[in-house]
Amino acid sequence: MRITNKVMQNNALSNINNNKVLQDTLNTQLSTGKKIYKPSEDPVTAIRALRLRSDVSQVTQFYKKNVPDANSWLELTESSVKTVMEVVKNMVTQCEKGSNDTLTTGDRQIIINSLKQLKDEVYSTGNSDYAGRYIFTGYRTETPLTFEENSDREFKIKEFFDKDSITQETYIGTNNGVISLGDITETSFDDTVTPNHQMKEQQITSSTYYRIRLAYDNLSGTGTPIITDSNGTNIVATSYADKEAAYEAISSEPAEKMFFLESTGELLLSDSLYNKIKSGDISLEVSYEKNNWNRGDLMPQHYFYCEETTKEGKTIIYNDEDEDGDNIPDIYKNGLLDQSIEYQVGFDQSARVNTTAGEIFKHGVTRDVKEIIDLANQLDGAEAIQSKLAKMLKDTSYTDAQKESIQQDKDAADKAVSLLKDQMQKKFSKSITYMQSYLDSANEALTMVGNRASRVKLVENRLSSQTTTFKTLQSENEDADATEVAVQLSSAQVSYQAALMATSDMIKETLLNYL
């Protein structure tokens, strides 16, 4: 092949241009810090870079955003649960004081006042929120746990009970309903009073009864609830407005009957009905309505299947029925609404961050305190009557016959006070057990929160390690070695200068110089 000057010139220019391209590539790597500027330069490196960037982006999302959010939610939950536990512990302490049989009226009043304050505090913690979302209300994070003001919203609520929901209670009252301690006044003993009007000691009785306590009280005006047992049998409950009459009637009821007290939200069971439910292991479904709510009451949609009728006549259904035919909503789990909120904290890995209201905020907490307060008020009233009668006995204006009548009532009042004090002591003792069970539930919830936080912490540590690893791999795949690139660029520049010099010497000589 004949090599002409033109061929040599073309080859020299081509090689010089390749050298310039190399310099440009090295200069780009040095200025950008990356091995490649466009995918066509190295498709394999480009594909690997895209995959690693995706991995780094996901890990960063988990590590920098999801995990901190989960930690914040769990920390706030832990703090709130601890607050609830402190309140319940104080309730236990007050109940322990109340179980002392040497309490005076003043001591008892101090305890009652403390319980009132604690009762108002226990649910207020349930309205804690994180970034504008309530943390204890399941999926309804925009709805508070309690009513923030008095309300007349109409709810139809469905509750489920088993034999363990039935408790035995005691009632102190008269056995004939002719006259009660509250009817005694100074004017009861004037000359027109007949002997049949006096309260007799033997008329004051202590009777027991079985009951199921609904989640809410003060259900007046809603009608008798619909009660169905697990065998599909409807149980008819007779509605009572007068609780004293209902207690007295059920305590001596031989038939299988149930009474409903609207004011206290109690279903009273006769002994025979209780034995039937207990021996047959029968569960009950109770539907009732409530439309008068006080500020601080727990909102039912966070606990039960319920229907709300709006003022416009529309019906809103919460926690809808299940599909397997047992009439228990699918979202119920272990008696609680299962509304878990989970954060994705890793690749195909999620962690639950929320604790539902039913795990901590039990309806029975305030119901128990209300019953203690009601019993204390009843005892205070009986003691007031007792004191009043004692003063009347010392009053010389009464005749001997009147004083005999007053003494009969005094003996009855003494017995009532004695029985009520005994019941009060037992009520406090029983409440210690109840409050301790609430405390155990809160402690269990706190343990679960701690376990979730520990798991999130482990994930966080692993993500930290993964972040470092992926970023290292990404750097090794994409980043250019500045030192090496600088050396190569310097070498290319020297080669370029040498090529220019050699080419200039070569093209000066042509074939004509030798002719």
Phi, psi and omega in degrees: 000134182272124179262113180261172178299323180297320178297317180296320179296315180298315180297320180295316179295322179296315180294321178296320179296318177301322178295320179293320177299317178298317178299319180296317178299312180295321179295321177295317178299320182291322183281326180269337183079007182246153181288322183234151180256330178217151186305328183295340180292324178202088184303322181297313178297322181295316180296315179297323180296319179297318180294315181293323178296321177297316179297316180296320180296316180293314180298320179296320177300314179296313189284321186268337186238301186297311182296314176300321177297316179298317179298318180296315179299314181293322179295318179293320177298315180300316179298317181292318179296320178297323177296315178299318180297321178296320179295315181293323176300319177295325176296317178300317179300316180294322178293324176296321176295320182292335180285355177287128184278004180255016182291141171270172178300319179296318178299316181296322181293323177297317180295317181297317179298320178296317179296324177299315180295317180293323179300319180290336185273330192298322182272339183298330178295336181292348179267017176297143181227155177236118180053041178083005179244129178289133192270347184249008188253027175062225181288341182271065185289349179268356183250130179292165180287323184241162173292129183274352175201166178302142187216153175245025178297138186262121179236139167253119190247142177240125177240155179239134182228151172237186184296334179286349178279350183272131178236157177260129183236169182238140178235132177254122180191194178271158182261004179226350177070012181289315182209145180243167181301327181291344180275353185279123174222172179300326182285354179288351188238035175276186187291346182272353183286131177266160181301331180293345181276347182284144173281126181256149185301321183289347178281342178277117185232159174242116183235153180252156178207163178254145182213157166243125182261122177289169182292334185232153174246190178055055183261021185301140177085005182259351180087174181285137181290159176266121186240127179229132178271175185291349176270000180086010181270132176280134178250122181272126178249132177278126184276135178236137173265329180268108185292325179298318179295321180293316180299315182292323182289317185288331183293339181242016184277117181277336185277171177279087184233161178223135177247148180241127177256114184292319186290325182259350182065043181243143170253115182265131184247136172290162182301318183293321177291321177299314181297324179295314180293318182294311183288328181271359181050051184266135175259160184234144172246122185239123177248129180214171183239151176212135182222014177230108186244142176260155176301128181099350176292144177290135180284129188294333183293347177272358186229325193228164164289128180207160178237131178250130176259116182282168179295338178276358179091003179278151179249126177249125182257129178249139175055064191301164181298161179276184183243003182258007170088005181263007175066010177254125182307143181300329186281359173283136179215119183056036179081001182239154175290128181264093181231073184279134174253121185241139175257137174280114185247005179191177178296115181054035182221127181231160180223133178286136183244342187258157173237126184280159184301322183296340180283339186233309189268093182272143178297329185294340182301305181284330178297319178296317180295319179299320180293322176297316180296317179298317179294322178295319178295322178295319178293319177300319179296317179295320178293324177297317177297317179301315179294319180298316181294324178298319178293322180294328178294331179274353182280119184285354181283345180273146177282168179297323179294320178293321179294329177295319177294318179297322180295322178299315178293325178297317177297321178294318179295320178301317180294318180298316179297317180298315180293319180293322177296319178296317178295322180298315179298316179293325179296316177297317180297318178293324180293331176301317179295316180297311181298325178294325177292323176295320179295321177297320178297317179294321179293322176296319177296320179296321178297318179296320178298317178298320178296318179294319179296321178296320179295317179297324179295319177298317178298319180299317179296319179293320179295324177299317178293319179296321179300315179297317182295311182295321179292326176295315179296320179297318180294317179296326182281322189256321190282138177273149176280108186301320181295312181297318180296321180296319179295316180295321179295318178297319179295319180295322178295319177297316179298322181295316179296318179296321180296320178297316180296315181295320181293321180296323177290324184290317187281351176289330182265129175232177181294332181295334180294341185253000180267000000 
